[in-house]
Amino acid sequence: MKLSQIAMATLLASGIAFGAQAAGNKGTVTFSGEVVDSPCDLSAGQDGTDIKVDFGQLSMAGLNGGRVATENFEIKLKNCIMNKKTAAITFTSTDQLTGKNLLKTNGTATGLGISLKGITFGTALDLTGLADGDNTLTYTASVQKADGETSVTAGTFTASTNFVIAYK
């Protein structure tokens, strides 16, 4: 009798252990991407296809006083096989301030504009020095008072630009 009680207890304990394993976490892994006719891979997420530049909290008084806040960002090209190809990058946006090389901002903050150092929106810029392997393109974004007539007001802001890298 004692043997069957011990066997029953062992069987019951192993059933609880197996049940506990079956009740663990579970999830799904989804794989996605896009195949493009390009000599380089564009990194996913923050380094390539979905870049976010966070300026943090900026002083309204500083911006109204002429201060320009800057943040760098990178575009990473991986596994390039250039085969003597050249490349140019073009940044575009439908939200440009008229007559200025500044992006218009959206949100509750007003009077701001965003520029990219060395970039004229809508104009291709040759990319020199691209080599086989991995390449990092570094740009500097600046947020500033959009013009001398309008004061910057407090609030949040966003702006966006698209980029295309064309290879020849």
Secondary structure as UniProt FT lines:
FT   HELIX           2..22
FT   STRAND          41..42
FT   HELIX           45..47
FT   TURN            48..49
FT   HELIX           60..64
FT   TURN            65..66
FT   STRAND          69..80
FT   TURN            83..84
FT   STRAND          87..92
FT   TURN            98..99
FT   STRAND          103..104
FT   STRAND          106..107
FT   STRAND          112..116
FT   TURN            117..118
FT   TURN            121..122
FT   STRAND          125..127
FT   STRAND          133..145
FT   STRAND          157..158
FT   STRAND          162..167
//
